[in-house]
Amino acid sequence: MMHTQQSDNETSVAPSGRLDAFFRRIFFAQTIALPPPREKHAHVKDVLRLYGESLAQHPLITLLILIAVIGTSVGSIIVPLYYKDFFDILAHSGTNGTQGDALRHIILVIVGLNLLFFVCWRVVNFSNQYLASSVMGNLRERAFAYLIDHSQRFFMSTFTGTLVQRVNRFAHAYDRLADRVIYDIIPIVVQITGIIWILLKERPIVAVVIVVWASIFLACNYFFARWKLKYDIASAEQDSRTAGTLADIITNQPAVDAHRSHETEKSRYSAQVKRQMLLSRFRWNLGESMETIQSFLVVVIEFAVFYVGVLLWEKGQFSIGMFVLVQAYIIQLSGRLWSSSRIIRDIYESFADAKEMAEIMLTPHEITEAAEAHTLTEGKGDIRFAHVGFTYQEQEIIKDFTLHIKAGERVALVGPSGAGKSTIVKLLFRFYDATQGAVSIDNHEVRDLSLTSLRHTLSLVPQDPALFHRSLMENIRYGKQSATDDEVIAAAKLAHCHEFIALLPQGYETLVGERGIKLSGGERQRVALARTFLRNAPIIVLDEATSSLDSESERHIQNALGELMKDRTTLVIAHRLSTIRSVDRIIVMDKGQIIEDGTHDELLAQNGMYAQLWTLQQNGFIPLEIDRDS
């Protein structure tokens, strides 16, 4: 008996029905559990619409492919008619020059048609390679363009590896689907229609036999594939889950190493791989079962057609050429219909693969621009929070927060962890939208500003800056994409990056590794500071910007920041209170509200929470909990 370990957020749901029970029993797969049915946000028509929008950008080459495919499919029906005439001539005449000329003429026509169809298929293949690569590239660009505009809440709730898988599968699913349409579905439709039409004219009874057989063949495949779809979707979702688990473990490899939890993570990943293996094996066994049924149906049609043919031949109504024609058509249809289960399976698998990304592309963006968004051309830096409230996952984070920061004013936010300081910054940047109240810059509510204009007015140095796996020059230039090399180097000198960069063998062209892993925490933070110097925005937000610096570097950067903050609005989040003594105002937050507001000396005199925090830090320790009632 095979077993599998499910993820923590997955519920075992055993599919009902006799067909499920039958196949699970014969393939020893009783323990395969499917995730509970999810609400469907993307349907087949949605996937087809997304694909159609990219395909519509290449109308001429699409039309060329369709004409060539239909033409060659019609040709495959016509050629057997010449074989029929060829064998009928052989069967009903002796050897003479007239019949020989007729046979040679038929051979030349067959050769000519086959050469024409050969050329047409080459046209189809080369054209489709151009079309498929173009459409897949466009789909990747569209998927990424829509994906990257989702909110931080979206990315916090989704594995990075899963998203990478979804973008790639979305494009590859089109390729599989297009190939099936071009090389299988269109030829099948044309050939079945043409063959039935010809046989109805020649021998109706044979046409009826083939129609009944083809209908049973296709119906079995169609309903079997639809029943099997739930396993295809489960397999696609499990593939994403396996990739997400792998990406999560690799991303946190230093933590795995530090805690020596290699065996635990191997077991975790192995459980996902095993579940994926069981689902794949079960799906493949189902496919093989359908092919077994197909083999039986092919034997049946061969017997039925030839039995009927013999009866007609005895009556003088079935020639040798007709036997050849019918046999050629049966071979064609058997070959085409034999792969119908694989075609239907691939189509459904393609939709299952594309569905996850399609759902993301159909999910409205949480943060959107107003129809007539304003642009801040010369921001002064006046900031207002008016009765702002924010709720996240049914938990109230910010409550009736009101604060006015004048242009050029330097304000610090302090308070215990979870007080809501970082959330205030996220609301200012519109990483989230306030649930209540309004956030404004220079009397413009941030909801009414274009996102580009808003973000160019602000410059953030986070506590844990993320760098791209690019050169140091590119990472610093991220603060201002149009900056020259000299401007980048000047900003690096202000942030005291230039000292360590100059010692590197490749200098500013040094690659920093994924998320800047090749740099120390302090070096990463100085690169982030260099971006801020380069950006030169009217509003600066420092989220523990010097927390990873050594004392010497911090002293130099504090001096540089002093110059940078002149005549600029500055919002500082700090836990080390010694770094904010010189700011204009200190806002003390607790449980999403302002509880104290004043200068350093004023707050010490009030003997409230700030005074407690200051005293504790001066004594060299901070307890886990602060008596907030005092």
N, C-alpha and C positions, 0 to 999 in steps of 0.2 A: 504494500500500500504506500502511495506517495503522499507526502505532506508538504505543506508550504506555510511560511510565516508571513502574516499580513502586517501591513504598516499600521501605526498606532491609530490613524484616522480612518481606517477602512473597516467596513462592516461586512461580515460574511453573508452573502445572499445566494442561496442555492437556487438555480433556475428551476422552474417547475415545468412539468410536461413529460410525457412518455418518451419523446424523442431525445430530450436531454438525458433522462435516466438511462435509456438504452445505450447511447454512445459513451456516457461516463462509465457505465459498467464494463463495456467490452474493452475500453482503453484504460481501465484502472485509474480513472480521473475523478473519482467521487469527491475528493477533497478540494478540488479547484473551486475557489470562491470568487464570485464576481462582485465588484463594488456595487453599492446600491444605485439604482437608476438616478441619474442626475437630470435636472431640468434642462431641456434642450434649448440652447440659445442659437445654435447654428444648424441649419438643415441643408439638404442637398441643393436646393435652389439658391441658398446663400453662397455656398461654395462655388457653384456654377456661375453665379453673378460676378463674384470676385475674379474668377478665372477669365470670364468673358470680357471684363473691363480691360484686362491686360492683353488679351488676344485681339481685341478690337483695334489695337494700335497698329496691327499688321494685316489690313484687310486684303491686299492684293496677293500676298504670298499664301494666305489662308485659302483664298479662292482657288489659286493655282493648285494647291495640294488636294483640295476637294475634287476638282475637275479631274485631275490625274488619277486619283484613287478610284473614283466612280468609273472612269474610262477603262482602267485595267481590270476592274471587277466585272464589267460588262464583257470585256474581251475574254475573260476566263470562261464565260458561258458560251460565247460564240465559237471558240476553237473546237470544242467537242462536236459541234454540228458538222464541221468539216471532216472529223474523224469518222462520223457516222456515214457520210457520203462516200468516204474512201473505202470503208469496209463493205458497204453495199455494192459498190462497183466491183470490188474483188469477188464478191459472192455470186453475182448475177451475170457475169460476162466472161468470155474466154479471153485468151491473150491476143490482143491486136493493137495496132498503133493508135487508134482513136481512144480506147480506154486508157492506154499508157499515157497519152498526152493529158487526159483528164486527171489521172492520178498524180502526174508530175505538177500539173497546175495547182491541185489541192495542196501538195507538199509545199510549193512555193508560197502559197497564200498563208499556210500555217507558219512557215518560217518567218515570213514578213510580219505577220501579226505578233508572233513571239518577240521579234526584235523590237517592234514598236512598244510592246508592253514592257520589255526590258528597259528601254529608254525612259518610259514613263515612271517606272519604279525608281530608277536612279534620280529622276527629277524629284519624286516624292521624298526620297531619303535625304538628299542634300538640302532640299528646301525645308524639310521638317527639322533637320539639325540646326539650321539657322533660326527657324521660328521658335523651337523649343528652348534653345539657349537664350534667346532674346526675352521670351515670356518668363522663363524662370528667373532671369536676372531682374526683370521688372517686378516680379512677385516678391523676391527677396527685399528689394528696395522699398516696396510699398509696405510689406509686413514690418520691416525695421522702422520705417518712418512713422507708422501708426503706433508701434510698440513703444518707441522711445518717448512719445508724447504722453504716455500714461503717467499717473501720479506716483509719488514716492510710496504711498500706501499700497499701490498695486505691486510694485517691485519688492516691497517688504514681505508680501504674502506669497511670493512665487519663487521657486528655485531658479537660479541663473541658468544652470545646465538644462533645465526643463524648457526654458524659453529658447535657448539655442537650438534644441532639438525640434521645437515646434516650427521655428522659422525654416529650418532646413527641410523638414518633412513636408511643409506646406508647398515648397517649390518642387520637391521631388514627386509629390503626389500628382501635380499637374503633368509632369513628364510621363508617369505611368498611365494616367488617365488618357492623355492625348494619344499615346502610342496604341492603346486599346481601341480608341475610336477610329484612328486612321488605318491601322493594320488589321483590325478584327471586326469591329461593329459595322462599319460602312460596307466592307466586302461581304459580310454575312447577310446583311439586309438586301444588298443588291443581288447577290447570288441566289438566295432563297426565292426572292421575288421573281427573278428571271427564269430560274429553273422550273418553278411551278408553272409559270406562264407558258413556257415552251412545252412542257410535258402535258399540260392541259390541252394544247393544240394537237400534240402527237398521240398520246395515250392517256386519257383522263384517269383511268383506273390506277395507273402507276403514280400519277400526280397525287391522287387522293391518299394512297398508301404513304407517300413521302410526307405529305402535309400532316397526317396523323402522327407519324413517327417524329417529325421535327417539332411538332407542338408538344408532345409528351417530353421529348428531350429537353427543350427549352424551359418548359414549366417546372420540371424536376429541378433543374439547375437554379432557376430563379427563386423558387420558394425555399430551396435548401440554403442558398446564399443569404436570403433575407433572415432565415432562422439563425444562421451562423453569425450574423452581423454583430450580435452582442459580444461574442468572443473576439471578433476583430477589434472592436472598440476597446474592450478590456485590455487586449494585447498592446494597442497603441498607447493607452494610458499607462500601462505598466512599463512600457519602454521609456516614457517620459519620467516615470518615477525612478527607474533604475539609473537613468542618466543624471537626474537631479541628486540622488543619493551619492553617486560617484563624484559629482562636482562639489557637493557640500563637504565631503571628506577630504578631497584633494585641496580645496581652498583652505581648510583648517588643518593642514598637515602639521604645522608647527605645534598646535595644541595636541594633536594625536601623539606626536613625538615626545612632547613634554610630559604627558600623562601616561606614556607607554601603554596606550590603549589600542595598539595595532590589532590584536586578536579580536577585540570587541568590534572594531570597525570592519574587519574582514568578515565577521559573522553577520554584521548588519548588511553589508553589500551582498554577501553570499545569499542571504535570504531573499533579497530583491531579484538577484540573478536566477535563483531557483524557481521563483514564481514565474518569471518571464519565460524560463525554459519550459516549464510545464504547460503554460498557455500556448506557446509556440508549437510544442509537440502535439498537443491536443488539436489545434487548428489544422496542422498538417495531416494528422490522421483523418480528420473529418474530410479534408480535400481528397485524400486517397480513397475514402469510402465512396465519394461521389464519382470518382473516375472508374471505380469498379462497376457501378450501376451503368455508367456510360458505355463501358466495354460490352456489357450484356445487350444494351439497346442497339449497338452497331451490328452485333451478330444477328439480332432479330431483323433489322432492316435488310441486311444482305440476303437472309433466307426469304423474307417476304417478297422482295422485289423480284428475285430470280424465280421464285415459285410462280408468281403471277406472270412473269415473262414467259416461262415455259408453257403455261396454259394458253397464253395468247399465241405463242409460236406454233403450237399444235393446230391452231385455227388459221394459221397463215397471216396473223396480224402483228407479228413481232419479228423483225429482221435481225440479222447478225449486227448490222450497223446500229440498230436500236439498242441491242444488248450492250454494245460498246458505249453508246451515248449515255445510257442509264448508269452503267458502271462508272463512267467518268464523273458523272454528276454525284453519285453516291460517295465516291472517293473524296470529291471536293467538299461535299456537305459534311461527311464524317470528320474530315480534317478540321473544318471550320467549327463544327458543333462540338467536336471532342474538346476543344479548348474553351468552350463556352462557360464551363464551370470555373475555369481559371480566370476567364475574362470577367465574369460577374464577381468573383472573389476579389480580383485585383481592383475592380471599380469600387466595391464597397470598402476595401482596405484603403484605397486612395482617399475616399471620402472620410473614412475614420481618421486617417493621418492628417488630412487638411482641416478637419472639423475643429481641432483644438486651437489652431491659429486663427481660423475663421471666427471663432467665438471671441477671441481677443480683439480682432479687427471690428467686430460688431458691438463690442462693449463700449459705451460712450466714455469719453475722457472725463475724468473727475474734475480736472482743472481746465477750463476753456476760456477763450477770450470773448469779450463782448463783441457784438456785431460791429459797433463803431468804437473800437477801443482807442483811447487817447494815447499820445506819445509824449513822454517827458523829454524835452530837448535839452534844457539846462536845469537839472534838478537842484533845488536848494538844500533839501534834506530835512524838512519839517515832517515829523512823524506823529500820528495820532492813533491811539487805540480807544475807541468809544464803546464802552459797555460790551466788550468782546467776551463771547463764550464759545467753548469748543468741547465737543463730545466725541470720544473715539471708542468704538466698540462698546457703546452704551455706558461708558465711564466718563464722567464729567472731569475734564482736565483743567480747563480755564473757566473761571466764574466771574462774570461782571468786571472784567479787567479794563480799567480806564487809565490812560497814561498819555501825556503830551511831552514829546521830546523836541525841543526847539532846534532849528537849523544851526549846526555848528556845535551843539551841546554834546558833551561826553557823559554817557550814562552807563552805569553798571547794573546788571541783574545778579543778585546773589540769593542764596537760600538752600535748604537741604535738597538732596536728590529727590526727584519726583515732584518738585514744587511747580514745574511748568515753564522753566526758563527757556529751554530749547524749543518748546512748542511755540512760544511767543515769536522766536526767530523764524520758525517754519511758517507761521501765519503771515509774518511780514514779507517773506519771500514768495508767498502763495504756493508753498509746497502742499499746504492744506488750505481749505477755505474755512473761515470762521463759521461756526454754527449760528451764532448770534452776534449782533453789533457790527461794527465796521472798522477796518484798518485803512488808514489814509496816509499818503505821502504828498506833501505840498498841496493839500486840500483836494487831491484826487483819490477816490477810493481805489484800492489796489485791484478790485474786481473790474474796474473800468479802464485800467491801463493795459496796453499790450504787454504780453509776457516778456518780449524782448526788451522793451523799454524799461519795464520794472526791474528785470534782472541786471540790466546795464547800469541802473542807478545804484545798485547794491553790490557790495563785495564781501564775500564770506571767507573767513579762515576757520575751518572746523577743527575740533579737537583731534580728530583722526582723519587727516586729509588723505584722499584716495588719488593715486597717480596712475596714469596710463602706462602701459608697457611700450613706451616711446622714449625718445631722447630727452635729456634734461632741458634742452633748448625748446622742444615742442611742449613739454609739460609746463614750463614757465610761461611760454607764449600763449597758453590756453587762457590766461587772464585777459589778453588782448590779441586777437588773431592777426591783426594788421601790423603788429609791432615789428620793428627792424631788429636785427641781431644786436646792434648796439644798445637799443632800448632794453632788450631782454637782459643783457649783461649788466647794464646800469641798475636795473631792478634787483638782480641777483646780488650785486654788491651791497645795496641798501639792506637786503634781508640776510646778509652775511652767508650767502650760498657760495659766492665766488671763491671763498677760501678753500672749501673742500672740493669744489668742482675742478679748480685749477690743478689739483693733485691727481686727478683721475687720468689714466692713459689717453682716453678719448675725449676728455673734457666735456664740453656741452653736448657732444654727440653720444654720450654714454647712455645706453638703455637701462632703465631703472627696474625692469622686471614687473611682473603682474602686481598691480596695486602698489608699486614702488617697493617691493619686498627687498630689493638689493640695497636700499638705503636704511639708515637707522631712523628711529622715530623722530629724533630731533632734526635730522636732515630733511625728512619728508615735510616737517612742519615749516622749515625755512623755505623750502620750495613753494609751499602754499602761500607763505608770506610774500615771496617774490611775485607771485601772481597778483596779489593785492596791490603791491606797489606799482606794478605795471598797469593794472586796470584803472587806478586813479579815480575811483567812483566817489560821488559826493556823500554816500553813506557807507560806513565800514562796520561790519559785524565781526567781532572776535570771540570765538567760542573756545575758551581756554587755549588761546593761540600760542602761549609760551610754556605750556605744561610739560612738553617733552624736551625742553632745552636745558643745557647745562648752565651753570650760573654765569659764566663769562659770556656765552652767546646771548643769554637772556638780557644781560646788562646792555650789550650793544644793540639788540633789537628793540629793547624798551626805549632807548634813545631815538632809534630810527622811527619807531611808532609814534613817538612824541612829535616828530616832525610831520609824519603822515597825517596825524589827527588834527593838525592845525586847520581851522576853518572848515572842518568836515564833521558831519554828525557821526558819532561813534557809539555803538552799542556793544558793551563788553559783558560776556558771561564769564564769571570767575569763581573758583572755589578758594584759591589762595588770595585772601583779602589784602595781603600786602601789595599786590600788583595793581590795586584799584584805588589806592588812597588819594591819588591826585585827580580823580575824575570829578566832574561838576556835581553829579548826583549819584546816589546809590539807592536802588530800588530793592527792597527785601521782599521776596515772595515765599508764600507757603500755601500749599493745597490750591494752587491756581489763582491766588489772590494777592494783592499788594497789602502788606501789613506794616511796612515802614518805608519812609521816603525822606532822604536828606543827605547831607554831606557826611563824610567820615566822622568828623568831630561831633556833629549833631546827633548822629545815630549812637555814638558811644555814650553821649550824655543821656539819651533816652533809656539806656540800660535794658534794651529789649533783646530780640533774637540776634540782631547784628552784634551787639555787645557781647553776647554769649559766644557767638562764633569767633569773634576776634580774640576773646580771652582764651578760649580753648586752643586756637591756633598759635597764639603767642606762648602758650605753655607746652606746645609741641605735640599735641595729640587732638584727635577729633573723635568723640564717642560715636557709636553706631546710631544712637537715638538722642535727640535733643528734647528736653522737656518743653513742649510747645505751649503748654498752658501757663508757663511762668511769664 
